[in-house]
């Protein structure tokens, strides 16, 4: 059996890293400056391109490459099937959101997101060294195109069955997303987000024992202690998101960044209030409003909540903000990202046995 250090070294060699730390590709909270800082420190930067057009994907990659020649991943959500539309449910959600912010207009028929096929072509065009998926897998034809271009693929999974499907589809590594993780749950089935919230330290060995490809641990890892623990349990690398949100490079809303410092694990909640997909964020008025009221399905709810979210950011009002946060949020530090990466890996190395 490979040691924790040997697994990490092998992962770094395969993915072009000096340290086995990936910055989570957080849509809307991962500007090029953050990704470049992480990459320049030896880790992997990340870009969540869910809401980005092909031109925006190209511009992000160009901006990153102007600051770093390191590694980065571009992430896309695998589209859900068209959601069932329920006019009464959508109107109830609309009216509830109207009590928290501007009354949103009727959502209409869409489309609600950029063209997925065009986004996929953009990934090939920018020749990112690594691409990643959440919520599902790419089809075989696109996987073949990635392989032909020499692009590595990391797939997010929340259960062993999802991880095995990713491996069978050609993923080069699998992210084990634990229940502690902030942001959206990556369940392949939209209805299973809450049911498949498995704690990370139960998920890592389950995947590591069954897969041939490396496992990347994600969820609640905030410092060197968490990194060392995840590697000891069988991960080859870690992916950290909330831990980077208070860095100056993340440039999120100040009220959100400040709230993280006072957010206990029990202050976070899985909610569908903002997008219709289950995600973990700071408990607030918006999450409470939908604690017992069904949200509209994704991406309709995301469209309906947009006016409230925009107004909350403009007002600096975290009580209505889409403030994603993992359960370790209070451990996030308002320090430069490169300094954090260096310190975390030094801390982890001190805890790991020598090869």
Secondary structure, DSSP 8 states (H G I E B T S, - for coil): ---HHHHHHHHHHHHT-SSSEEE---TTS--HHHHHHHHHTTSEEEEE-TT--HHHHHHHHHHHHHH--SEEEEEEE---------HHHHHHHHHHHHTTSS------S---S--HHHHHHHHHHHT-SEEEEESS---HHHHHHHHHTT-EEEEEESSHHHHHHHHHHT-SEEEEE-TT--EE---SSGGGTTTT---HHHHHHHHHHH-SSEEEEESS--SHHHHHHHHHTT-SEEEESGGGTTSTTT---HHHHHHHTT--GGGEEEE-TTTSS-EEEE--HHHHHTSSS----TTHHHHHHHHHHHHHHHHT-TTSS--B--TTGGG---S-HHHHHHHHHHHHHHHS---
